[in-house]
Amino acid sequence: MIGLDWHGGGTIPQERAGAITFKGNPRTLTGPEVSVGKKAPEFTEVPTDLSKA
């Protein structure tokens, strides 16, 4: 994962503010931008109602 080292250990994931909109509101995505031909990073799938399944 791309991120910055911080005093708590591990990394702080890369954030991309305003990368998408959801219901007309800008949202921040966490992680590197995915582009054609690159392997997709690990991700968590959620139901369409955005609940935690």
C-alpha positions in Angstrom: 0.0 0.0 0.0 1.2 3.5 -0.8 1.3 5.7 2.2 3.3 7.8 4.6 5.1 6.4 7.7 3.7 7.9 10.9 4.7 7.7 14.6 2.0 5.0 15.3 3.7 2.5 13.0 2.5 1.2 9.7 1.5 3.6 6.9 -1.2 6.2 6.4 -2.9 5.3 3.1 -2.8 7.7 0.2 -5.9 9.8 0.1 -7.3 11.4 -3.1 -9.8 14.1 -2.0 -12.7 14.7 -4.5 -11.7 11.8 -6.7 -15.3 10.9 -7.2 -18.8 12.2 -6.4 -21.5 10.2 -4.7 -25.1 11.6 -4.9 -23.6 14.9 -6.1 -21.1 15.2 -3.2 -17.3 14.9 -3.6 -15.8 12.0 -1.8 -12.2 11.0 -0.9 -10.8 7.7 -2.1 -8.1 6.0 -0.2 -5.3 4.2 -2.0 -3.4 4.6 -5.3 -5.2 5.5 -8.5 -5.9 2.4 -10.6 -5.1 2.6 -14.3 -5.5 0.3 -17.3 -3.0 -2.6 -17.3 -2.1 -2.4 -13.6 -3.1 -5.1 -11.1 -6.0 -4.0 -8.9 -5.2 -3.4 -5.3 -6.9 -5.4 -2.5 -10.3 -4.0 -1.7 -13.4 -4.6 0.4 -16.7 -5.1 -1.3 -19.8 -3.7 0.3 -23.5 -4.1 -0.5 -25.2 -1.4 -2.6 -26.9 0.1 0.5 -23.3 0.6 1.9 -24.1 -1.4 5.0 -21.4 -3.5 6.6 -22.2 -7.1 5.6 
